[in-house]
Structures are given as C-alpha cells and as structure tokens.
Amino acid sequence: MGRSIAIVEDEPLIRANYVEALNRFGYEARGYGSRAEASTAFAMRLPELVIIDIGLGDEPEGGFDLCRELRAKSATLPLIFLTARDSDFDVISGLRLGADDYLSKDTSLHQLAARIAALFRRIESLKKPTATENVITHGPLVLESERMRITWNGTEIPLTVTEFWMVHTLVRFPGHVKNRDQLMREAELVVDDATITSHIKRIRKKFIALAPEFDAIETVHGVGYRWTP
C-alpha cells in the first residue's frame, strides 16, 4: 500500500483530479472539501503528508488555519500548500506557518509528484543515516538524525521536515558557508532565494524563542549561511 496523502481542496472536480492522479502515482490519496471535514478525519488518524489549498469554501484563510492546527499536532508532518494565491505575502505567510513547500496550481502533476517524492525521500534518508551521522553535537546543540530531533541545551526545537534538513546541512560542516543553491540541493528543495531566506528566518525564530542567546546561524551577505562552531 502506498503512503497516505490527504488533499484539502474545496473544488470537487479539482480535488477528484488530484486524488486520481496521486493514486496513479502509487499513493493512497484521500480528498477533503473543507477544514472541518479534514480536521475531523485528522483527529482520528494523521496521513503521512497533507496538501492544502488556502481558500476553503467560506473560509478564505481556512488553509492557513488548518496548517496551524496540523503543526500543533506534529512538527514533522510534511505540509504542502497548493493554491492559486501566489503573492509574496501569501507564500511567506504559508512558510512562516510551517509549510514545507508552497506551490501554484499551475504546477504540473509530475512536478507535484516529484516534490512529494523528495519530501518522503528526505524523511527516509534521515531514518537511515550513516553510523557517524546518528548524533551530531555542537555545544548546546544535539541533532539526532534517526529521530529527526534537535535539542538546544536539552530543549527540543520543533522544526518541520524542511527546516530540520536545512539545519542538518549546516551543522554537518560547521564553519563552512552554504550558499542558497547548496542548501536547496542538499535539502532537495526547488525554491527561490526568498523562500530559503524565509525558512532560515523561521528556524532562527524557533531557536531564539527557547534560547534568546542563540546566534549559531550566521548570514554571510551575498553568499549564504554557516553554522558557527
């Protein structure tokens, strides 16, 4: 049986098309037409990945609200926004709420399937690290690959899958500058520079919320970012 994917989309025909297409790609896809319907189903069992539209029926921001609900349930559940709303404000809002990816409905089904496969591949890669990568420790930071868990002074930082991968990429080579292309390649992301910047801002914010002294991610202006030992 394929991995379970939920699609929350209020347009019945569009929803049915995505469900049918993802089933053809080998996933076990189910569609939900509203935030309430999806929330009820997710209270019983979370799928392995959720695709969300922003406007859901009479809730113009229903997808954002659902993203907040899901992030409260799970920091690592892969979430993708798939929407016709493509303003910078909406993209940044979606990523700040914890989405792993943000796609336009103009995105082809094959590209959508590739993005989904990349997210699942990242999760599987983290579950099968090499022996030397099981646990990475740098000062107060402890990164446990198999558990997809990062702690700072013993307190867990609730990172999304994408955020975890980006920190993982930086801390594996402390002191080395990683440019945005390297971060995208090693985290298997295909996004623009602004999206990388949004993810880094959100990662910093999560660390600082629990450790105000946090300054381990350094911006190297015009180049990229590095983890300071």
N, C-alpha and C positions, 0 to 999 in steps of 0.2 A: 504494500500500500504506500502511495506517495505521501510526501509531507503535507500537513494540513495548512491551508491558506484560507483566510477569510477576506472577503471583499465587501466593503461597506459603501454602497453606491445607491442613490435613491432613484436613478433612472432604470426601470426594469429591463429595457432592451440592452442598454449598455452593460448592466450588471450580468445579464444572462450571457452576453458575448464574452465577457472576461472569464466568467466561470467555465464556460465551454472551452475556451482557448487554453486556460491553465490546466484543465483536466486532460486536454490533448497533450500538453507538455509533461503529463505524468504526475501532476499534483492532485491532491484531494481538496478541491476548491468548493467553498460554500459562499453564497451571497446573502447579504442582509440589506434591507431597504431603508433602515432608519437607525439612529443612535440607540433608541430604546430597545429595538429588536436585537441589535448586536450586543448591547450591554447585558441583556438577559441571557443570551447564549454564552457570552464570555464568563459570566458569573459561575456557570456550571463547568466550563472547560475552555481554557485558552487555546487558540490554534497556535501553530508554530511560526506564523507570520501573518501580519494584517496589512491590507491595502485599504486606504481611507480616502474618500472624497471629502472636501471641506464643507460645501453646502449640502445639507441633508434634509430634504423636504422643507418644512417651515423653520428649520434651524440653519441660518446662513453660516454660523460658525460651529455647527454641530460636530464636524470632523475634528476641529481643534479641541473641543470639549472631550470627545471620545479619546483623543490622543492623551490628554491629561489623565483620564481615568485609567487607561491602559498602563501608562508609565507609573502610576501609583501602585498598580498590581505587580508590574515586572519592569525592572530597569533594563533587562536584556532582550525582551521580546522584540524581534525585528519589525519595524513600522515603516511603511512607505506611503507618502501622500501621492495620490494620482488625481489630478484636478485640472480644470480649465483655468484656474486662477494662477497666473504666473508672474504677478508683480513681485518686485524685490521684497516689499513689505511682507507679502504672504509667504514667500519662500523662507525668509529669515524667521518669521513667526513660527512656521512649521518646524524648522530645525531647532529653534530655541525650545520648543515644547518637547523635543527629544526624538523627532523622526530620524530614521537612518538615511532616508533618501526622499527626494521631492521631485516628482516627475509631472510633466504636462500630459494631458490626454492625447496630445499629438504624438507622443512616444509610441513607436511601433510595438506590436505584441512581442516580436522577437527580442527587441531591446529590453522590454519589461521582463521577459523571461530570463534574459542574461543578468539583469540587475538582481533578480530574486536568487538565481543560482549563485551569484557572487556573495550575497549575504549568507546563504546557507554554507557556502564553501568556507567563508571566514570563520563561521561558528565551528565547523568540523575541524578546521586547521587548529583552532585554539584548543579543541578537545584532544588533539593528537600532537602535542608539542614534542620536540626532541627532549632528551633527558635533561640537557643543560638549560632548557628554557622553562622547565616546570615552574620554577620560582625565581623571580628576579627581585633583588633587593638593592635599593639605593637609599641609604639613610633611613628616613621615616617611611619610605615607600616600599611596599611589598606587592608584587604582581604575581598572581597565581594563575597560570595560563589555563590549566585544566578546569578550574572553577570559574574562569572569566571573572576574577575578583581582584580588585585593587583596594588596598588599605593604606591609610596615611596615619602614622602614629597609632595604629591599631583600629582606626575607624574606617569602615568601608565607604568608598566613594561610589555612588550609584551611577555608573556610566552605561550608556547604550552600547550596542554591539560596535557601531562605527567609532564611537568615542574611545572604547576600550582598545580597538585596533590602532587608532592613531597614537594613543599613549604608549601602547606596546611597541610601535615602530620607533618612537622617540627614545624610550628608555633602554631599548636593546643596545643602542650605541650612544651612550651619554657623552655630551660634548660635541657630537657630530651634527652639523647643520643639515636638516632635511628640508629640501625645497618642496613647494606645493605638489609638483609633479611626482616626486618620490613618495610623498605621503599618499597621494592618490593611487599610485601604482602598488605600493606595499599594502595599503588597506583595501585594494581592489575597488576603488571608487572612481566614478567618472563624473566629476562635477566641476564647476568653475571655481576660480580663486576665491570669490566672495563666500562661497559655501564652505570652503576649507577654513577661511577666517572665522565664519560663524561657529563652526564646530570647535575650533580652538578657544574662542571666547567662552563657549558654554562649558568646555572642560575646565578652564581656569575658574569659572564661576563656581563650579561644583566643588573644586578643591578648596577655594577660598571660603566657601560657606561653612566648611568644617575646620579649616585651618587658615585663619586670616593672614598668617605669615607666609603662605605659600607663594613662591616665586620661581619654581623649578623649570617652568616653560619660558624660555627666553625668545623674544622675537628678534630675528636678525633682519633688519629692514632691507627690503629689496631682494632678499634671498629666501628666507623661510623661518624655521623654528628649530630649537635644540633643547634637549634636556640638560640642565646644568647639574653636574655631579655634586 
